[in-house]
């Protein structure tokens, strides 16, 4: 697991950050717009966005006096690659155990 993946998983361990990321998955938003959606302060939203940015899950750009945040497709793709690989290994291991149990049961019946 890479350091980036570790940061991403840690960042998503917080329910507020997950909710912010889900909002941003719908459309890019400014900090103020995000703060209106949650029962937390604007500085708290900014702190969560900083953590999501450091984890490469969101990007931002300046538009006038506002920072507009959006999901980082490259960061999400990297996280998905990690999860897909873990899922593939889990399924392969499950298949091996199931086949071993099946073969053992067949031998016992013989």
N, CA, C and O of each residue as an XYZ file, in Angstrom:
440
protein
N       0.849     -1.168      0.000
C       0.000      0.000      0.000
C       0.901      1.240      0.000
O       1.845      1.335      0.785
N       0.600      2.165     -0.875
C       1.402      3.377     -0.967
C       1.011      4.368      0.128
O      -0.044      4.248      0.750
N       1.876      5.336      0.345
C       1.591      6.393      1.312
C       0.342      7.156      0.910
O      -0.467      7.518      1.765
N       0.175      7.402     -0.380
C      -1.020      8.108     -0.858
C      -2.271      7.308     -0.542
O      -3.258      7.875     -0.073
N      -2.254      6.013     -0.786
C      -3.407      5.166     -0.492
C      -3.700      5.174      0.997
O      -4.863      5.226      1.398
N      -2.664      5.123      1.820
C      -2.860      5.185      3.271
C      -3.529      6.502      3.659
O      -4.455      6.512      4.471
N      -3.070      7.605      3.088
C      -3.676      8.911      3.372
C      -5.128      8.957      2.917
O      -5.988      9.497      3.612
N      -5.391      8.388      1.752
C      -6.755      8.400      1.223
C      -7.701      7.617      2.135
O      -8.791      8.088      2.459
N      -7.283      6.435      2.541
C      -8.127      5.621      3.408
C      -8.333      6.301      4.757
O      -9.438      6.293      5.300
N      -7.260      6.893      5.297
C      -7.379      7.618      6.561
C      -8.342      8.792      6.402
O      -9.207      9.007      7.250
N      -8.192      9.548      5.323
C      -9.055     10.709      5.089
C     -10.517     10.294      4.994
O     -11.392     10.977      5.524
N     -10.782      9.192      4.330
C     -12.154      8.738      4.154
C     -12.719      8.047      5.394
O     -13.902      7.709      5.435
N     -11.879      7.840      6.396
C     -12.335      7.272      7.657
C     -13.211      8.234      8.448
O     -13.883      7.824      9.394
N     -13.208      9.501      8.072
C     -14.008     10.508      8.759
C     -15.328     10.704      8.009
O     -15.315     10.982      6.810
N     -16.468     10.565      8.699
C     -17.760     10.680      8.011
C     -17.998     12.045      7.363
O     -18.639     12.122      6.314
N     -17.497     13.111      7.967
C     -17.677     14.446      7.365
C     -16.918     14.554      6.055
O     -17.427     15.113      5.083
N     -15.700     14.020      6.025
C     -14.920     14.073      4.783
C     -15.556     13.217      3.692
O     -15.571     13.601      2.522
N     -16.086     12.049      4.083
C     -16.778     11.220      3.087
C     -17.982     11.967      2.518
O     -18.224     11.934      1.311
N     -18.729     12.636      3.383
C     -19.910     13.380      2.931
C     -19.509     14.537      2.016
O     -20.181     14.809      1.022
N     -18.414     15.213      2.354
C     -17.923     16.308      1.505
C     -17.523     15.758      0.137
O     -17.869     16.339     -0.892
N     -16.804     14.654      0.122
C     -16.385     14.055     -1.146
C     -17.603     13.645     -1.972
O     -17.612     13.823     -3.190
N     -18.622     13.101     -1.325
C     -19.838     12.713     -2.040
C     -20.527     13.932     -2.652
O     -21.036     13.854     -3.770
N     -20.549     15.056     -1.933
C     -21.118     16.296     -2.489
C     -20.324     16.741     -3.706
O     -20.896     17.125     -4.727
N     -19.003     16.688     -3.593
C     -18.152     17.129     -4.693
C     -18.234     16.185     -5.890
O     -17.958     16.589     -7.020
N     -18.607     14.944     -5.650
C     -18.761     13.998     -6.764
C     -19.936     14.409     -7.654
O     -19.979     14.064     -8.835
N     -20.875     15.137     -7.085
C     -22.031     15.603     -7.868
C     -21.681     16.809     -8.730
O     -22.097     16.906     -9.885
N     -20.893     17.745     -8.137
C     -20.487     18.945     -8.884
C     -19.462     19.720     -8.072
O     -19.432     19.613     -6.846
N     -18.616     20.506     -8.747
C     -17.650     21.349     -8.040
C     -18.382     22.391     -7.189
O     -19.429     22.908     -7.579
N     -17.813     22.684     -6.031
C     -18.427     23.643     -5.111
C     -17.369     24.497     -4.432
O     -16.225     24.077     -4.261
N     -17.769     25.701     -4.049
C     -16.920     26.580     -3.259
C     -17.042     26.179     -1.784
O     -17.985     25.491     -1.394
N     -16.087     26.613     -0.985
C     -16.081     26.281      0.437
C     -17.380     26.740      1.100
O     -17.977     25.995      1.878
N     -17.815     27.951      0.798
C     -19.038     28.481      1.389
C     -20.256     27.647      1.049
O     -21.109     27.409      1.903
N     -20.342     27.203     -0.192
C     -21.463     26.349     -0.609
C     -21.442     25.018      0.148
O     -22.484     24.510      0.563
N     -20.258     24.472      0.317
C     -20.133     23.222      1.065
C     -20.522     23.418      2.524
O     -21.220     22.586      3.103
N     -20.070     24.520      3.116
C     -20.350     24.776      4.528
C     -21.855     24.870      4.788
O     -22.325     24.488      5.859
N     -22.602     25.373      3.821
C     -24.060     25.475      3.973
C     -24.731     24.106      4.033
O     -25.851     23.989      4.531
N     -24.067     23.082      3.535
C     -24.644     21.739      3.461
C     -24.442     20.924      4.736
O     -25.061     19.872      4.902
N     -23.585     21.399      5.636
C     -23.202     20.588      6.791
C     -23.347     21.368      8.088
O     -23.251     22.595      8.094
N     -23.577     20.659      9.179
C     -23.710     21.320     10.480
C     -22.351     21.558     11.152
O     -22.216     21.432     12.369
N     -21.358     21.901     10.340
C     -20.032     22.213     10.877
C     -19.623     23.587     10.350
O     -20.182     24.077      9.369
N     -18.654     24.194     11.005
C     -18.245     25.549     10.638
C     -17.503     25.576      9.308
O     -17.000     24.559      8.830
N     -17.452     26.750      8.736
C     -16.711     26.923      7.480
C     -15.227     26.594      7.665
O     -14.644     25.937      6.802
N     -14.587     27.038      8.781
C     -13.190     26.626      8.991
C     -13.021     25.112      9.088
O     -12.011     24.572      8.637
N     -14.000     24.426      9.671
C     -13.914     22.956      9.756
C     -14.008     22.342      8.362
O     -13.288     21.394      8.050
N     -14.897     22.882      7.522
C     -15.007     22.399      6.143
C     -13.680     22.624      5.424
O     -13.197     21.746      4.709
N     -13.094     23.805      5.618
C     -11.796     24.102      4.986
C     -10.725     23.118      5.433
O      -9.909     22.679      4.622
N     -10.720     22.771      6.710
C      -9.742     21.808      7.234
C      -9.961     20.437      6.590
O      -8.999     19.778      6.194
N     -11.203     20.012      6.486
C     -11.492     18.728      5.838
C     -11.059     18.757      4.375
O     -10.514     17.775      3.870
N     -11.295     19.867      3.700
C     -10.881     19.990      2.298
C      -9.364     19.948      2.160
O      -8.842     19.378      1.202
N      -8.658     20.546      3.110
C      -7.196     20.494      3.079
C      -6.721     19.044      3.167
O      -5.819     18.636      2.435
N      -7.327     18.274      4.061
C      -6.948     16.867      4.228
C      -7.286     16.071      2.970
O      -6.489     15.242      2.530
N      -8.455     16.313      2.391
C      -8.836     15.622      1.154
C      -7.909     16.001     -0.001
O      -7.603     15.169     -0.856
N      -7.467     17.254     -0.023
C      -6.530     17.699     -1.057
C      -5.174     17.018     -0.878
O      -4.586     16.536     -1.846
N      -4.677     16.980      0.368
C      -3.396     16.320      0.636
C      -3.445     14.831      0.299
O      -2.431     14.234     -0.063
N      -4.636     14.238      0.420
C      -4.808     12.822      0.098
C      -5.047     12.607     -1.403
O      -5.280     11.482     -1.844
N      -4.986     13.687     -2.174
C      -5.164     13.645     -3.631
C      -6.562     13.185     -4.046
O      -6.737     12.632     -5.132
N      -7.559     13.415     -3.181
C      -8.930     13.055     -3.512
C      -9.703     14.217     -4.115
O     -10.677     14.010     -4.838
N      -9.271     15.443     -3.818
C      -9.918     16.625     -4.403
C      -8.867     17.591     -4.922
O      -7.716     17.590     -4.484
N      -9.294     18.411     -5.865
C      -8.472     19.483     -6.431
C      -9.226     20.788     -6.233
O     -10.436     20.790     -6.007
N      -8.500     21.902     -6.320
C      -9.200     23.186     -6.276
C      -8.509     24.177     -7.201
O      -7.335     24.037     -7.546
N      -9.285     25.182     -7.586
C      -8.737     26.278     -8.372
C      -9.400     27.572     -7.908
O     -10.514     27.568     -7.385
N      -8.700     28.658     -8.108
C      -9.226     29.975     -7.742
C     -10.169     30.453     -8.824
O      -9.884     30.346    -10.017
N     -11.300     30.983     -8.384
C     -12.238     31.627     -9.297
C     -12.655     32.926     -8.600
O     -13.531     32.935     -7.735
N     -12.007     34.011     -8.999
C     -12.226     35.277     -8.296
C     -11.673     35.179     -6.893
O     -10.481     34.931     -6.708
N     -12.526     35.372     -5.904
C     -12.089     35.299     -4.506
C     -12.375     33.942     -3.884
O     -12.100     33.733     -2.703
N     -12.922     33.023     -4.659
C     -13.311     31.714     -4.127
C     -12.378     30.611     -4.589
O     -11.797     30.668     -5.673
N     -12.252     29.608     -3.736
C     -11.615     28.355     -4.125
C     -12.734     27.389     -4.475
O     -13.623     27.134     -3.661
N     -12.687     26.859     -5.678
C     -13.686     25.895     -6.134
C     -13.050     24.509     -6.058
O     -11.984     24.269     -6.625
N     -13.717     23.610     -5.353
C     -13.204     22.253     -5.158
C     -13.971     21.275     -6.029
O     -15.164     21.438     -6.286
N     -13.242     20.241     -6.482
C     -13.849     19.173     -7.274
C     -13.088     17.877     -6.993
O     -11.976     17.892     -6.465
N     -13.704     16.778     -7.352
C     -13.074     15.470     -7.170
C     -11.872     15.363     -8.101
O     -11.917     15.819     -9.243
N     -10.810     14.762     -7.608
C      -9.601     14.514     -8.399
C      -9.730     13.125     -9.038
O      -9.576     12.117     -8.348
N     -10.010     13.059    -10.342
C     -10.205     11.747    -10.983
C      -8.983     10.833    -10.867
O      -9.131      9.618    -10.732
N      -7.781     11.408    -10.917
C      -6.568     10.577    -10.806
C      -6.443      9.969     -9.413
O      -6.061      8.807     -9.274
N      -6.759     10.738     -8.399
C      -6.698     10.223     -7.022
C      -7.730      9.142     -6.780
O      -7.444      8.130     -6.140
N      -8.933      9.357     -7.293
C      -9.996      8.353     -7.150
C      -9.613      7.083     -7.911
O      -9.852      5.976     -7.429
N      -9.024      7.237     -9.089
C      -8.604      6.072     -9.887
C      -7.538      5.265     -9.143
O      -7.578      4.034     -9.148
N      -6.594      5.944     -8.509
C      -5.545      5.244     -7.753
C      -6.150      4.476     -6.584
O      -5.754      3.342     -6.314
N      -7.101      5.083     -5.892
C      -7.760      4.404     -4.771
C      -8.560      3.211     -5.283
O      -8.560      2.146     -4.666
N      -9.230      3.392     -6.396
C     -10.002      2.285     -6.965
C      -9.099      1.137     -7.386
O      -9.444     -0.028     -7.187
N      -7.945      1.454     -7.968
C      -6.992      0.399     -8.347
C      -6.588     -0.425     -7.128
O      -6.517     -1.653     -7.191
N      -6.323      0.266     -6.018
C      -5.951     -0.440     -4.780
C      -7.089     -1.352     -4.323
O      -6.869     -2.524     -4.017
N      -8.312     -0.803     -4.277
C      -9.460     -1.588     -3.814
C      -9.769     -2.741     -4.762
O     -10.108     -3.836     -4.314
N      -9.656     -2.505     -6.060
C      -9.879     -3.586     -7.030
C      -8.870     -4.713     -6.837
O      -9.232     -5.888     -6.884
N      -7.607     -4.358     -6.622
C      -6.566     -5.375     -6.412
C      -6.844     -6.166     -5.137
O      -6.679     -7.385     -5.111
N      -7.264     -5.475     -4.084
C      -7.564     -6.157     -2.827
C      -8.766     -7.088     -3.010
O      -8.762     -8.210     -2.502
N      -9.779     -6.636     -3.723
C     -10.962     -7.451     -3.973
C     -10.604     -8.684     -4.810
O     -11.084     -9.783     -4.535
N      -9.768     -8.500     -5.823
C      -9.342     -9.618     -6.672
C      -8.600    -10.663     -5.847
O      -8.842    -11.861     -5.992
N      -7.683    -10.203     -4.969
C      -6.954    -11.145     -4.105
C      -7.912    -11.882     -3.181
O      -7.783    -13.091     -2.986
N      -8.870    -11.163     -2.614
C      -9.835    -11.785     -1.698
C     -10.665    -12.846     -2.404
O     -10.888    -13.927     -1.859
N     -11.124    -12.542     -3.615
C     -11.905    -13.523     -4.365
C     -11.065    -14.746     -4.743
O     -11.543    -15.879     -4.692
N      -9.810    -14.500     -5.120
C      -8.924    -15.613     -5.471
C      -8.703    -16.506     -4.246
O      -8.741    -17.731     -4.356
N      -8.472    -15.893     -3.081
C      -8.269    -16.668     -1.855
C      -9.531    -17.434     -1.467
O      -9.452    -18.589     -1.048
N     -10.687    -16.799     -1.604
C     -11.952    -17.460     -1.298
C     -12.164    -18.663     -2.211
O     -12.584    -19.730     -1.764
N     -11.868    -18.476     -3.491
C     -12.023    -19.564     -4.454
C     -11.122    -20.740     -4.085
O     -11.543    -21.895     -4.151
N      -9.885    -20.443     -3.697
C      -8.941    -21.510     -3.333
C      -9.442    -22.281     -2.115
O      -9.358    -23.509     -2.083
N      -9.955    -21.580     -1.125
C     -10.474    -22.251      0.076
C     -11.701    -23.077     -0.270
O     -11.835    -24.212      0.187
N     -12.594    -22.518     -1.071
C     -13.813    -23.248     -1.446
C     -13.470    -24.508     -2.241
O     -14.039    -25.571     -1.993
N     -12.550    -24.394     -3.188
C     -12.164    -25.561     -3.983
C     -11.471    -26.608     -3.128
O     -11.694    -27.805     -3.309
N     -10.633    -26.167     -2.197
C      -9.945    -27.092     -1.303
C     -10.949    -27.840     -0.431
O     -10.834    -29.053     -0.253
N     -11.919    -27.132      0.108
C     -12.955    -27.762      0.938
C     -13.775    -28.749      0.122
O     -14.089    -29.843      0.590
N     -14.118    -28.361     -1.090
C     -14.896    -29.234     -1.981
C     -14.116    -30.504     -2.300
O     -14.655    -31.609     -2.232
N     -12.842    -30.337     -2.649
C     -12.008    -31.497     -2.992
C     -11.814    -32.413     -1.787
O     -11.813    -33.636     -1.929
N     -11.651    -31.831     -0.611
C     -11.486    -32.628      0.603
C     -12.770    -33.416      0.883
O     -12.709    -34.591      1.245
N     -13.915    -32.784      0.720
C     -15.191    -33.457      0.959
C     -15.398    -34.598     -0.048
O     -15.928    -35.650      0.309
N     -14.988    -34.393     -1.285
C     -15.114    -35.448     -2.304
C     -14.238    -36.640     -1.946
O     -14.655    -37.788     -2.101
N     -12.999    -36.367     -1.457
C     -12.090    -37.462     -1.083
C     -12.653    -38.251      0.094
O     -12.535    -39.475      0.145
N     -13.268    -37.536      1.041
C     -13.825    -38.212      2.227
C     -14.988    -39.123      1.845
O     -15.201    -40.153      2.485
N     -15.741    -38.755      0.810
C     -16.877    -39.567      0.365
C     -16.413    -40.790     -0.411
O     -17.122    -41.793     -0.486
N     -15.215    -40.702     -0.991
C     -14.720    -41.811     -1.824
C     -14.273    -42.974     -1.008
O     -13.832    -43.982     -1.560
